[in-house]
């Protein structure tokens, strides 16, 4: 049967066609047209093959178009995913019904009748809103990014597998007793994540990025959670400082390197724990020695490896604030606490805000998607926040090898055989890559050129930090809080504390590695004499409780004075301390403080370094010949309040001057001595030196670099000022009043998948790297990732983070919190019951 | 009449298939049109329109239920087209159209070789 009207037409029509003069026998027509159908078929096959290929298979950066753009199961499901309404959901594994309240801004409240259900529901909620982010984070730590992103991610995967986050996580999981509450929490959490994966797959509502990249998430395991904990530890504590110093030492010599990269900070610091300290018999740190050619070669190899890694994998400069104020200095009569951890600012954010309520947990704050607990927040009695303690947690060792002992290294008087671990790295669009990781007693070998370099890293110590965190969230007073932190290992953090009885405290919990002998600021001999021998006793680590001053603060500064007997690190592991000094200045001022003052200090833009240096600069310029533009710039500095505000032109002059001053002082050294390390990598330390010399040693030899002749600080300042004004005039125009900071400085919240059009900004922003409102660099991509202010006297809890609860860019919760955060405002942190009474909430009933 | 029934049936099957996640249904329907409707211009046209409708109507359904504006803008951003939300919409409809069109076209082309019209 055919339905073609031409074929079904009456016979006369066909006959008529045959009878026309032009008509020819069928056989002849077939021969003449034989070429066209073949051509047509060839074209059809080629086009069809191309269409089917593009539809079924990914091609280069393009996903398989069919499943990706299918209107009902492809990326378009982002629209349905963005809708959050009242629902009743069935989750396998739940023991009792769970209520989830979602505020109109996305803040989530989980109310469960058992602890198991609390963590299961938390896993479900995290995965519902952040599954792609969670998958990226575990892939990063497990060295599986290449599997979905191809060979571009291979270097990162190799490094992570070398470093060993996965090995550590596997060890931690195997060592965790089955009866431990965190064991149960990890399993329940994984179940909740897997419930969401199953639901999303069955309803075709996996995050669109999975569809577009073209893969399905595998099942979640407790090890994945532990790997994500490792990711954070790595970002906050894996530090390449000794490698940099070794390379600088080779170029500048031991003498200058020792002076410019000292053990103790040269500048003024504001330690929160002034002592007295316990006595300790510790080995003195050895003086700086010259680095050999072979050592320099191995340092260069390690530097090459570490420099090739994407930004954010290694610890760079520290930047977090927290402080607490006692009732004696509080307008409300209760203790105050403020915290703003500074991390890379991404969309989605590293944080997910929630409250958790179950028989044994009543906690509110922010959690990291992929992990079951609240990291920063408060419960009914205590509040806490964190800053990075910054102590040295990464030690590099040069292994002694010999051709007569292949695959061995000399340690503790005998030849030891390297352990080897083999990994197969799947690569999207490429062949499987085999990686062999060599492990010495110190840790993984990360570079094999010159001398073999291995690394001891605190993050590789198996530790049950999640269990610690759960106990912290249950603590009701300082003793329980402090006892819980006794087992916290890495990364070391300054945990600030306040409670509902008016107590405040600060403790730098974690592992503080001590070595037998050597110079840990450089790579050390791997033969045993410089090994890590243990940590500082818990009672001797930096800490303070209810100090007479009535306040405590940390901002990555040195926690202690030079009298402290234990080794913490060299000065360049720590922050220069300008934020800490500014916070200390504000908190120590006479008068009482309110929660509003806490919020204002979190967004304080006063540059402490500028307040020290600008008066000196003005003095130097007083004897200088200035042109009208320079005079105008100088006058603006003279009347400036040192605040890095968007509309401040003086702020631009200061910032440009300081960059110019650094360059004027150090670039001639870098050039004449051919230093292999980028100066920008060590600017924080050089800035401390420059600050110190400018204020107290203006004829330091550093100002008289080879080729510039004999100079003092004031000469360099004047030259730098002239250059700075010239730079500003060239880039921003001839009117100094128009050189506003907002024209030079912006902030960007970067999309986690590096889709620039899904990022926020760049947008003009106040602050700089030295201000409590941290915003370093011309376009700042890191800063206050969460702000929290707690006032126990008024009973108010407030918080905000830049971003939104959902990773779905089509969701109203993708960037809805940004404006509030940008304006320096805070949202109330409500309890589940308070939230349920507000308008616009959605409620999920989770049932078995 | 039978032609109309065939067209409607094909469209319903194609749309149902897409709604159920079988996004390739328009190609199959295109093949069916190519087999059943022997006049190439007609069958290929039907395949193309069928493919277009099979992807367009579910997309319209999503638009009515959820609103696709932010999603289209997000997809455009992910694909590197800024916030030009029209581009992913056009691309989506193009995929559906081409699936139906090629299904019908390749079938007609084979049919022309295997069953010459004038024979």
Interface residues (C-beta under 8 A of the other chain):
Chain A: X2 X3 X4 X5 X6 X7 X26 X29 X30 X37 X38 X40 X41 X43 X44 X45 X47 X48 X51 X52 X55 X56 X65 X66 X67 X69 X70 X71 X72 X73 X74 X75 X76 X78 X79 X80 X82 X83 X204 X208 X209 X212 X753 X755 X757 X758 X808 X809 X810 X811
Chain B: X2 X3 X6 X18 X19 X20 X21 X23 X24 X27 X36 X37 X38 X39 X42 X55 X58 X59 X61 X62 X65 X66 X67 X68 X70 X71 X73 X74 X75 X76 X77 X78 X80 X82 X83 X88 X91 X92 X95 X98 X99 X102 X103 X105 X106 X108 X109 X110 X112 X113 X116 X118 X119
